[in-house]
Amino acid sequence: MSIKTHLAPVKEMVFTVMFPDCQEYNSILKEKILKIKEECPESTDIQDDNTGWHSSYFLHLEHDEFDKISTFTRRACDWIAKNRHRTQAHFDVYNMWAMTYDVGDDTKRHHHFPAAFSAVYFVDVEENAAPLSFDTLTITPRNGMLVVFPGILMHSVPPTDGKRVIISMNLDGDSKEKFKMIKKT
């Protein structure tokens, strides 16, 4: 099979929303993440050139404390599909992991394809923590902020001057109820 690549200039949307009344919930999340890190100090990141600590990819299945942020993120993606893409779709988290960054830690440029959406939730970030960087956009982290973006969008975190505790997620959507066009072969 011979497949040609053609580059089309596409502007992708990045969405941010604040988790309501996040202070108490973020304290619970931070405590749980640091306990997981203490119990499993080895990073499990499949992108081995990143320097921060990385939990397993299945926090949403392993620990009930992450249910609220999972639900909030799914609802945000459902809203984005309906209100920005005019598509009725329902999204599910299929990966969720926590990361902690100490001063100097970074995440190299990467994407999350084939995820429909990826998300980052800022649990506890110091004032001088590094931004989430896209090619032409940087998002300054704030405690309680959820950032949602297409999984194919390249992004990174430069070396940080302040500590960061975050949760990342990958989500897929199901619009089969609207588009019953799948042929079973």
Secondary structure, DSSP 8 states (H G I E B T S, - for coil): --------------EEEE-TTHHHHHHHHHHHHHHHHHH--S---SSTT--SEE--SBHHHH-GGGHHHHHHHHHHHHHHHHHHS----EEEEEEEEEEEE-TT--EEEE--TT-SEEEEEEEEE-TT---EEESS-EE---TTEEEEEETTS-EEE---SS-EEEEEEEEEEE-TTT-------
